[in-house]
Amino acid sequence: MFDVSMPIIYGEGKEKALKRLREEIDRSYKGVDFNRFSVGLNLSTIPEAAHFVAREKELAEMHQLLHGQSTRSTVVLHGLGGMGKTQLAIAYAQRHKEKYTAIFWVNTSDEDSLKLSFLDIVRQIARDQPEATALASIDMKNLDDVVSAVKTWLNVSKNTHWLLIYDNYDNYDNPRLPGNKDKSALDLRRFLPESDYGSIIITTRSSKVALGRRMQLKKLVDIKNGLEILANASGRHEIADDPAAIELAKELDGLPLALTTAGVYLEQVTTTCSEYLQLYKASWLELQTNSPQLASYEDRTLHTTWKLSLDQIERQNTLSVKLLTLWAYFDRQDVWFELLQHGASANYDWMRSLTKDRLSYDTAIRVLCNYGLVDADSSLYEVGSGGYSMHSCVHSWTVSVLNKDWDQSLARLALTCAASKVPDNNTDKWWLLQQRLVSHTMKHQYFVVDGKLDTVGIEWALHNMGNLFKDQGKLAEAEAMYTRALQGTEEALGPKHTSTLDTVNNLGLLYADQGKLAEAEAMYTRALRGREEALGPKHTSTLMTVNNLGNLYADQGKLAKAEAMYTRALQGKEEALGPKHTSTLDTVNNLGLLYADQGKLAEAEAMYTRALQGYEEALGPKHTSTLMTVNNLGNLYADQGKLAKAEAMYTRALQGYEEALGPKHTSTLMTVNNLGSLYADQGKLAEAEAMYTRALQGREEALGPKHTLTLNTVNNLAGLYKDQGKLAKAEAMYTRAL
């Protein structure tokens, strides 16, 4: 039966014989060393497939392609959303789990979800294989290291019988195709093991994913399969002989998601299949008349089925329908209670009712969950309550059907809800909240840039979005929001209003980050004059701009001017806010930078030490302001030749930045570049090259190839190549840096 034979041992006994047989089967399927790499199947990471039926032909083909191959085998399941790709992958894993040492499920809907899945994998491996050397000393907070560790474990030469399932790879990116401008697209190849063994299943709606043998999932042809899904989902197992049920299954045309949704609907109500079919046909005609742009029959079927669920939901809770309609103007993932709370001040009675308390919100969202239109996220968030997400097809339906006519007021409501949640940098764990907001605000900035949204009266929201994008290293998006905010406040409030000047000041900060120093100086000078006139020379807002001008002069090499600005700002802040206020400490840190540039290293160290102690006390050791001073101390120690101390500071700063801001943020890349310089000074040329290369790639992506910081790293690489004797490469880098 299992293609396994073993000698008979007389007197062995049944239990021992069965145990020996099991071991022989395991060795046959999983390899001699299967115990070293055996990891139990974690059902909590795998979605349910309660209504899966049929697909025996596809299961057999998958098994033929995936199992018993001498090299790595990959199957790409592609097809229309709702066709049952995920359910087929689950069914295969459950049917053949005994043939693999480990089966891991990876949520590939976006890069963040993918990395978190790898974090789950690490925990599974550590649980069942605590001696796995690939996981030794791994920093669980650094998700890039987590991904690398998992790949290393999968690449072990005798670990050959694993199965990886990459689900929902719909955000497809092919780097070989020029002109791909979708920054959110994902190149899955970066997250595949390098080894030429093991098995991989990928599910995707794109037929262009060419990472393995492609299998297209099509409609269920046999009407019996459709009836079985209806029966299982509805709990009405007698409908197999019901002519109305047969007609309904024919009408839904073998689409598993449509059949399941219809079955779940029937489970919730006393409606007969005949009545459901009448409702369905009525909705179908309405949809045909009003939505001709929905070209494919499959899409119309899905949308019509969801329309029927919507009618039932509306009878239960009208707030649920209002929430579903509003959701079209947010990203489909991670909508949570606090995100909508600003809506309590909107001119909508339903929005005030929805957000008046958590119970009202939970009641509305639970109805959507009951009908399968929304799911609770399994992720645990450190800021805010748990989020909810919907399938991308359902979200498309909310956009194309529920909002077939653009609703300006709902779009403004969604934007202001998200913008009102943008925290300032002194809020506890502000970066985590910003990361939750980014996907929503990116959608909203498209509304603004495309001219679809009237922003008159909500300039404050654009300003907040600019702050968020700037903090997240999305400088082009930040500039677009600040510019529109400035235009709006100038028209509404005048050029000298304090709100206008706030945006002017922040545009100066942005231009400085972009290396546009002349534009930054113009903004700072305008903000300073306006604030001195409106608020006085000693107001804290005035002093903030004074501090910013000091930064700019330092960047321009005007060190005497910079010192004068910093000294004025420090004296004013100490008087107005006290010596330990974080704003005071910002200027103390900046004075440290200036003294270092002037070669006053002892004075610089005193400033940095004061700033670091103050930040740690006020904000904690992992706050980005604290990490900024840690990085600066690293620079100082490097200048003093204290290389071991410098390395400790840089390492701490890098780990903190990666955790707080991510591996591609400009602050993270700054420390990466600094580590490269340190390694070069230590003679660790290979490590230095790795750091410089990472910094260059990141800065080119975030800042552009001609930014001064990008060119600084180019120059560093040139010097490194020269030291390595790679003179042609050095010349190319020097030429580019000129």
KOLZA-915186 format. One record per residue (C-alpha): x, y, z. Coordinates in steps of 0.5 Angstrom, whole numbers, plus 500, padded with zeros to 3 digits. Layout:
// residues N
XYZ
...
END
This chain:
// residues 738
500500500
506505502
511502497
515500504
517493505
521490512
523484514
519480519
521479526
518473530
515475537
516482536
508484537
503488534
505495537
512494536
511492529
506498527
511503530
517500526
512500520
511508522
518509522
519506515
514510512
516516515
523515512
521513506
517519505
521524509
528522509
533518514
533525518
526527518
526527526
531533526
527537521
520535524
515540525
508539527
502542523
500549526
492549524
492556527
496559522
492556516
485558514
479554514
476550508
470548511
466547505
471545500
469539495
471536489
477538485
480531486
483532479
487538481
489534488
492528484
495533479
498537485
501531488
504528482
508535481
510536488
512529491
517525489
521530485
529530485
529537485
525543488
517543485
513549485
505549483
502556482
495556483
491561479
484564477
479568479
478571486
473566489
475560485
477556491
485557490
486557498
481552500
485547494
492548498
489547505
486540502
492538499
496540505
491536510
491530505
498529504
501532511
504525513
509526507
512532509
517534515
514541516
508545512
508552513
503557511
505564509
500570508
503573502
498579501
503584502
510584505
509586512
504580513
509575509
514577514
509576520
508569517
515568517
515570525
510565526
514559522
520561527
516560533
514553530
521551529
523553535
518550539
519543535
526543534
529548539
536545537
536548530
542552529
539557524
535560529
540561535
541568537
536571532
533578534
525576533
524584533
528584526
523581521
529581516
533577520
527572522
526571514
533570513
533565519
527561516
530561509
537558512
533553516
530551510
536551506
540546510
542540506
538534509
532538510
529536504
521534505
518541507
512544504
511552504
504555502
504562499
497564500
494570496
500573492
496578488
500584489
505581484
511584482
516582476
522586476
524584469
518588467
520596466
516601468
513598474
511604479
507600484
511601490
507596494
508590489
512584492
517580489
516574492
523571489
526575495
522570500
523563497
529559500
535558495
535551496
533546490
529542494
522542498
515543495
512550494
505552493
503559491
496562490
494568486
489571482
495573477
496568471
503572470
506569476
511564473
515561479
513554478
508550474
502554473
495550474
489555473
483553477
476554473
469553475
466547478
463543472
459538476
452541478
453536484
459539487
455546487
449543491
454540496
457546497
450549498
448544503
454544507
454552508
447552509
446546513
440544509
442537507
436535504
436540498
440535493
433533490
430540490
429543483
430550486
436549489
439545483
436551479
440556484
446552483
446552476
445560476
451561481
455557475
460553479
463559483
465556490
465563493
458565490
456558492
458559499
456566500
449564498
449558503
451562509
445567507
441561507
443558514
442565517
434566514
428561513
428563506
427557501
431556495
426558490
425565494
432566494
433564487
427570485
431575489
437573486
434574479
431581481
438583483
441580477
437585473
438591477
446589477
446588469
442595468
446599473
453596472
455595465
462596467
462589470
464585464
465578466
460574468
463571474
464578477
457579476
455573480
459574486
457581486
449579486
450574491
453579496
448584494
443579497
447578503
447586504
439586504
439581510
445585513
441591512
435588516
439586522
443593523
443599518
449601521
453595518
451597511
453604512
460602515
461597509
459603504
464607508
470602508
470603500
474609502
479606506
484601505
481594505
485591511
486593518
480598520
479599527
474602532
479608534
480609527
473612526
472615532
473622529
467621525
463622532
464629530
461629523
454631520
452624520
447621525
449614523
456615524
455618531
451612533
456607530
462610534
459613540
462607544
465600542
459596543
456599538
461599533
462591535
455590534
455593527
462589525
459583528
454582523
459583517
463578520
457573521
456574513
463572511
464579508
469581514
474578518
477579524
485580524
489575528
495580529
496583535
497590535
501594541
497601539
489601538
484595538
484589534
483590526
478588521
479586514
475584508
477580502
480584496
474582491
469584497
472591497
472591490
464590490
464596496
467600491
464598484
457597487
456600493
459606491
458606483
457614484
463617487
461620494
465626496
462627503
464620505
471620502
472627506
470623512
475617511
480622510
479626516
478620520
485617518
488624519
486625526
489619528
496621526
500622532
506627534
513624535
512625542
507620543
508613546
510608540
508613535
511610529
507603530
500607530
503611524
505604520
497602521
495609518
500608512
496604508
489608509
493615508
496612501
489611499
487618501
493622498
491618491
484621492
487628493
493628488
488625482
483631484
477627486
477630493
475637495
480639500
477646502
476646509
480640511
487643510
489641517
488634515
493634509
498637514
497631518
498627512
504630510
507629517
506622517
509621510
515625512
516621518
515614514
520617509
515618503
518625502
514626495
508624498
509629504
511634499
504634495
500634502
504640505
504644498
496643498
495644505
499651504
495653498
489652502
491655508
494661505
487662501
483661507
487664513
492669509
500668509
501670516
496666520
500661525
497655521
500657515
506658518
506651521
506648514
511653512
516651517
514643516
515644508
522647510
524641514
522637508
526640503
532640508
531632508
530632500
537636500
533642497
537647502
535654498
528652498
529650506
532656508
526660504
521657508
525657515
526665514
519666512
516662518
521665523
519672521
512671521
512667528
516673531
511678528
505674530
507670537
514674539
521672539
521668545
515663543
516656543
514656536
518661534
524658537
523651534
524655527
530658530
533651531
531649524
535654521
541652526
540645523
540648516
546653517
550647519
548643513
550649509
557649513
555656516
557654523
558661526
551662524
548655526
551656533
548663534
541660532
542654537
545658542
538663542
534657541
537653547
537659552
529661550
527653551
531653557
527659560
520657557
520650558
526648562
532644561
529637561
524638556
524634550
524640545
530643549
534636549
533637541
537643541
542640546
543634541
544639535
549643539
553637540
553636532
555643531
561642536
563635533
563639526
567644529
572639532
570641539
569633541
569634549
564639548
560635543
560629548
558633554
552635549
550628547
551625554
546630557
541629551
541622551
540622559
534626558
531623552
532616556
529619562
523622558
522618552
525611554
531608551
527606544
524612542
527615535
529621539
534617543
536613538
538619534
543621539
545614540
547614533
551621534
555618540
557613535
559618530
563622536
566615538
569614531
572621530
575620537
578613535
574609540
571604535
569599539
564604543
562607536
560600534
556599540
552605539
551604532
549597533
544599538
541605534
540600528
537595531
532600534
531604528
529597524
524596530
521603530
521605523
523599518
529597515
528602509
527608513
532614512
534614519
535607519
539608512
543613516
546608521
547603516
552608512
555610518
556602520
559602513
564607515
566604521
567597518
572600513
576604518
576597522
579594516
573589515
572591508
567586506
562588512
563595510
561594502
555590505
553596509
554601503
551597498
544597503
545604504
546606497
540602494
535604500
537611499
536611491
529608493
527613498
531619496
533619489
540617485
542625486
540626493
546629497
546623502
545618496
552621493
555621500
554613500
556613493
563617495
564612501
563606496
568609491
573610497
572602499
573600492
579604491
582600498
580594495
584595489
577595485
580601481
575601475
569600480
572606484
573610478
565609476
563611483
568617484
565620477
558619479
559622486
562629482
END
